[in-house]
C-alpha cells in the first residue's frame, strides 16, 4: 500500500528541514522548512515513478509515463486534447475505483500551487522548539489535505513537448495506459518514463540509477533491448520497409550517435559503458533492420528501452507553434505501440471515392474528445451522428470506441453504403487473406514496371486494348467473370476508363477533366449500381477503387500521354503493397492481451495494439432506406452502422430534433470538389449550423472540422471559418432558446494548446480547425 497524501507531505516537510545546513546550529536554521525543497520531495514520492509503481499493471498505472505522438505540434494540437480526454475516461480513484474529474497542471503550475499553499500556512516567525515544530508540521499537513484534497488526489501533471508528452499520475489514482494507447488516434506509443533531463544537464549516475531501478522492478528476467532512436540506425531502413510516414513526427525525436554527448562523453562510448554495467541490456548495433536485430537478441518481447530527444514548444506572434531551444534527453521503456490498422491507412482506405476523406487519426481524436463528455449513465445509449458520413470514417471509429452507442450516418451518394461495407470487410481481414491480396498486387506492380521498362510484363496489355474494352462494354466489365488478377485488373481499369469517358490515345486530356468530373459529381448511376450489386468479387471492386485513386491523384501527370496512366497506377500499387505488408505484419504476432475490440499482439517494439479483425467483422451496415427519427431510434440496434442515403442530409438531421449526443463531421468545403457554387455553399453552412444545434440533446456536442486556410492558392470563404461559424452557432442557439456552454476544466500550461478550436495543418492543401461546442 502506498503512503497517504498526509503522510507523504509530512515526510517531505520534515526531510526538507533535515536537508538544511548541518553546520548551522542556530535555532532559526534548525526549525525552518525549505518549502521549494519540500515540494520537490513531495512530488518525487507522490507523483513520480518509484520501484513499486513500476510493478503495477499498466491498466492500474501511477507514476511517470511518456506518450509519443505520430505527428508533432507543427501539424496538430488535437493530440494533446485527445490525450487529456482519454486520461479522464480511463482514470479512477485507487481507493474506491470511482471515476472523478481529473485535473491537469503542468509541473511548474503544480509546484507553484502547492508552494503557495504551504507558504500561506507556515508561520513567519521561527519555531524554536522541536516538539512545536513537529506539531506545526502535522497541523499544516492536516489543513492542506482537508482543504486541498481534490487538488492533491485528483491532479495529474502533464508536461507537453513538441512530439511527446510526460504524464505524472499520483499514487491516489490508477490510469489505464493500455486503454489510452489502444483507443488513440495520434498516440504512437507509451511506456514508463525512466529519465528526462535537459540534454546538457544529463547525468550518467542518475541514468544508471533509473535503469537499475527499472531492471530490478520488472518481473521478467529476460534481457531487455535498448536502442537510441538514431539517424544512423533507422534512416537506411524506415523509408524502404514501411508505408508509415515519420515526417513532422518521429523524424523530430531522433538523436545522432556521432554528435550527442552525456556528461561530456560521446553517446556511442556511453552506450558501451551501459552494456558493461548492465549485462541484461542488449544495445542495438544498427547494422540491420531494427526489428530483425531485436528479434535475434532474445530480449523480452514486451519492452524496449528507447533513447529519444525532444524539445519544449513556444507560441509565436501569429499563434503558430514552434520548437523552443531547450533540448531534452528522454529515456523511456516502451510497453505499448499503436499499430492500429485504421491509423496505418489514415485516409487511404481502399474503398475511396474522392480526395476529401478525413484521416482516421484525426477522426479518432475527434471521437475521443467527444467521448469524455458523453453521458455515462447505465442504460443510456449515446447517439452519434455524422450527417456527411462518406466512406464511414467517423462511423467506424465511433462504433469501435462506443460499442453501446447508436451510430448513424447520412449521405446523398448512393454508393456510400457499399464503400462503408467494403472498408469494414478490408479492415476485418485475417493475415492469410491480406497476404492473398498483397502477393498478386505486388506481382502486378512488378509486371507493370517491366512493361513500362520495355522488358516484358506478361499479362499487361497495351493501354489501347483496355481502351477498346472500355468503349465496347464500359463498366459492364465488372460484371463479367474474370480469370485471375490480370483479368480482374483489365476489367477494373476498363471500368475506370469508361467512367472517365476516355475515348482514344490522342485524347489524353480527357483523363484529367474526366477524373475531376467524377470527383465533383460522383460515379455515374450505372457504374455505382454495378459496384453496389453487380460486381460480386470483392477483389475486383478493390482493384477498381485503388486504380481510381491512382488516377484521381495522378490526373495532372496523365495530361500529355495516356500511357502515363500505367505509371500513376504503378505508383499507387507500390504504396498499397507497402501498406498491405505493414497491415499483415501487425496481425502476425501472438495475442498477448485483449481489450474490448482491440488486440494487443507481440510486436516488433513491444505489445502492438490492433483492432481485432473479428470485432470489425462484427459491425454491420444497415441501409434500409427507412428514415431515422427520435421515435424510431429505440428500434435501432447498437453495433450497426445505420447509413442512410438521403437527398438532403440537413432535412434528415432535422427529423432528429434534440436526439443526438455527439454530432461529429467533416462537412463539404468546396475545395477538392465543385459541388456547390459560392452562394449555395454560404446558404448550406447557415442551414447546417441551425440543423446541428436543433438536433443536439441538452449537453449535446458539436464537433466540426472546418477549413482554416489553404496552401493551394484558393481562398477560404469567411463563412466557413472558425470566427464566422462560432458566431453562427451562438446565434442559432439563441434563436432556439438554447445556449452554448463554456465548461470549466483545468488544463496544463500553455492553456491555448489544450483548448478548442484545435488546429490541423496540411503541408500541401487545406488546413483545418476543429470546433467543439456543447449546447444546453
Rosetta blueprint (number, residue, H / E / L):
1 X L
2 X L
3 X L
4 X L
5 X H
6 X H
7 X H
8 X H
9 X H
10 X H
11 X H
12 X H
13 X H
14 X H
15 X H
16 X H
17 X H
18 X H
19 X L
20 X L
21 X L
22 X L
23 X L
24 X L
25 X L
26 X L
27 X H
28 X H
29 X H
30 X H
31 X L
32 X L
33 X L
34 X L
35 X H
36 X H
37 X H
38 X H
39 X H
40 X H
41 X H
42 X H
43 X H
44 X H
45 X H
46 X H
47 X L
48 X L
49 X L
50 X L
51 X H
52 X H
53 X H
54 X H
55 X L
56 X L
57 X L
58 X H
59 X H
60 X H
61 X E
62 X L
63 X E
64 X E
65 X E
66 X E
67 X E
68 X E
69 X E
70 X L
71 X E
72 X L
73 X L
74 X L
75 X L
76 X E
77 X L
78 X H
79 X H
80 X H
81 X H
82 X H
83 X H
84 X H
85 X H
86 X H
87 X H
88 X H
89 X H
90 X L
91 X E
92 X E
93 X E
94 X L
95 X L
96 X L
97 X L
98 X L
99 X L
100 X L
101 X L
102 X L
103 X E
104 X E
105 X E
106 X L
107 X H
108 X H
109 X H
110 X H
111 X H
112 X H
113 X H
114 X H
115 X H
116 X H
117 X H
118 X H
119 X H
120 X H
121 X H
122 X L
123 X L
124 X L
125 X L
126 X L
127 X L
128 X L
129 X L
130 X H
131 X H
132 X H
133 X H
134 X H
135 X H
136 X H
137 X H
138 X H
139 X H
140 X H
141 X H
142 X H
143 X H
144 X H
145 X H
146 X H
147 X H
148 X H
149 X H
150 X H
151 X H
152 X H
153 X H
154 X H
155 X E
156 X E
157 X E
158 X E
159 X E
160 X E
161 X L
162 X L
163 X L
164 X E
165 X E
166 X E
167 X E
168 X E
169 X E
170 X L
171 X L
172 X L
173 X E
174 X E
175 X E
176 X L
177 X H
178 X H
179 X H
180 X H
181 X H
182 X H
183 X H
184 X L
185 X L
186 X L
187 X E
188 X E
189 X E
190 X E
191 X E
192 X E
193 X E
194 X E
195 X E
196 X E
197 X E
198 X E
199 X H
200 X H
201 X H
202 X L
203 X L
204 X H
205 X H
206 X H
207 X H
208 X H
209 X H
210 X H
211 X H
212 X H
213 X H
214 X H
215 X H
216 X H
217 X H
218 X L
219 X L
220 X L
221 X L
222 X L
223 X L
224 X E
225 X E
226 X E
227 X E
228 X E
229 X L
230 X E
231 X H
232 X H
233 X H
234 X H
235 X H
236 X H
237 X H
238 X H
239 X H
240 X H
241 X H
242 X L
243 X L
244 X L
245 X L
246 X L
247 X L
248 X L
249 X E
250 X H
251 X H
252 X H
253 X H
254 X L
255 X E
256 X L
257 X L
258 X L
259 X L
260 X L
261 X E
262 X E
263 X L
264 X L
265 X E
266 X E
267 X H
268 X H
269 X H
270 X H
271 X H
272 X H
273 X H
274 X H
275 X H
276 X H
277 X H
278 X L
279 X L
280 X L
281 X E
282 X E
283 X E
284 X L
285 X L
286 X L
287 X L
288 X L
289 X L
290 X H
291 X H
292 X H
293 X H
294 X H
295 X H
296 X H
297 X L
298 X L
299 X L
300 X L
301 X L
302 X L
303 X L
304 X E
305 X E
306 X E
307 X E
308 X E
309 X E
310 X E
311 X E
312 X E
313 X E
314 X E
315 X E
316 X L
317 X L
318 X L
319 X L
320 X L
321 X E
322 X E
323 X E
324 X E
325 X E
326 X E
327 X E
328 X E
329 X E
330 X E
331 X E
332 X E
333 X E
334 X E
335 X E
336 X E
337 X E
338 X E
339 X L
340 X L
341 X H
342 X H
343 X H
344 X H
345 X H
346 X L
347 X L
348 X L
349 X L
350 X L
351 X L
352 X L
353 X L
354 X L
355 X L
356 X L
357 X L
358 X L
359 X L
360 X H
361 X H
362 X H
363 X H
364 X H
365 X H
366 X H
367 X H
368 X H
369 X H
370 X H
371 X H
372 X L
373 X L
374 X L
375 X L
376 X L
377 X L
378 X L
379 X L
380 X L
381 X L
382 X L
383 X E
384 X E
385 X E
386 X E
387 X L
388 X L
389 X L
390 X L
391 X L
392 X L
393 X H
394 X H
395 X H
396 X H
397 X H
398 X H
399 X H
400 X H
401 X H
402 X L
403 X L
404 X L
405 X L
406 X E
407 X E
408 X E
409 X E
410 X E
411 X E
412 X L
413 X L
414 X L
415 X L
416 X H
417 X H
418 X H
419 X H
420 X H
421 X H
422 X H
423 X H
424 X H
425 X H
426 X H
427 X H
428 X L
429 X L
430 X L
431 X H
432 X H
433 X H
434 X H
435 X H
436 X H
437 X H
438 X H
439 X H
440 X H
441 X H
442 X H
443 X H
444 X H
445 X H
446 X H
447 X H
448 X H
449 X H
450 X H
451 X H
452 X H
453 X H
454 X L
455 X L
456 X L
457 X L
458 X L
459 X L
460 X L
461 X L
462 X L
463 X H
464 X H
465 X H
466 X H
467 X H
468 X H
469 X H
470 X H
471 X H
472 X H
473 X L
474 X H
475 X H
476 X H
477 X H
478 X H
479 X L
480 X L
481 X L
482 X L
483 X L
484 X H
485 X H
486 X H
487 X H
488 X H
489 X H
490 X H
491 X H
492 X H
493 X H
494 X H
495 X H
496 X H
497 X H
498 X H
499 X H
500 X L
501 X L
502 X L
503 X L
504 X L
505 X H
506 X H
507 X H
508 X L
509 X H
510 X H
511 X H
512 X H
513 X H
514 X H
515 X H
516 X H
517 X H
518 X H
519 X H
520 X H
521 X H
522 X L
523 X L
524 X L
525 X H
526 X H
527 X H
528 X H
529 X H
530 X H
531 X H
532 X H
533 X H
534 X H
535 X L
536 X L
537 X L
538 X H
539 X H
540 X H
541 X H
542 X H
543 X H
544 X H
545 X H
546 X H
547 X H
548 X H
549 X H
550 X H
551 X H
552 X H
553 X H
554 X L
555 X H
556 X H
557 X H
558 X H
559 X L
560 X L
561 X L
562 X L
563 X L
564 X H
565 X H
566 X H
567 X H
568 X H
569 X H
570 X H
571 X H
572 X H
573 X H
574 X H
575 X H
576 X H
577 X H
578 X H
579 X H
580 X H
581 X H
582 X H
583 X H
584 X H
585 X H
586 X H
587 X L
588 X L
589 X L
590 X L
591 X E
592 X E
593 X E
594 X E
595 X E
596 X L
597 X L
598 X E
599 X E
600 X E
601 X E
602 X E
603 X L
604 X L
605 X L
606 X L
607 X E
608 X E
609 X E
610 X E
611 X E
612 X L
613 X H
614 X H
615 X H
616 X H
617 X H
618 X L
619 X L
620 X E
621 X E
622 X E
623 X L
624 X L
625 X L
626 X L
627 X L
628 X L
629 X L
630 X L
631 X L
632 X L
633 X H
634 X H
635 X H
636 X L
637 X L
638 X L
639 X L
640 X E
641 X E
642 X E
643 X E
644 X E
645 X E
646 X L
647 X L
648 X L
649 X H
650 X H
651 X H
652 X H
653 X H
654 X H
655 X L
656 X L
657 X L
658 X L
659 X L
660 X E
661 X E
662 X E
663 X E
664 X E
665 X E
666 X L
667 X L
668 X L
669 X L
670 X L
671 X L
672 X L
673 X L
674 X L
675 X L
676 X L
677 X L
678 X H
679 X H
680 X H
681 X H
682 X H
683 X H
684 X H
685 X H
686 X H
687 X H
688 X H
689 X H
690 X H
691 X H
692 X H
693 X H
694 X H
695 X H
696 X E
697 X E
698 X E
699 X E
700 X E
701 X E
702 X E
703 X E
704 X E
705 X E
706 X E
707 X E
708 X E
709 X E
710 X E
711 X L
712 X L
713 X L
714 X L
715 X L
716 X L
717 X L
718 X H
719 X H
720 X H
721 X L
722 X H
723 X H
724 X H
725 X H
726 X H
727 X H
728 X H
729 X H
730 X H
731 X H
732 X H
733 X H
734 X H
735 X H
736 X L
737 X L
738 X L
739 X L
740 X E
741 X E
742 X L
743 X L
744 X L
745 X L
746 X L
747 X L
748 X L
749 X L
750 X L
751 X H
752 X H
753 X H
754 X H
755 X L
756 X L
757 X L
758 X E
759 X E
760 X E
761 X L
762 X L
763 X L
764 X L
765 X L
766 X E
767 X E
768 X E
769 X E
770 X E
771 X E
772 X E
773 X E
774 X E
775 X E
776 X L
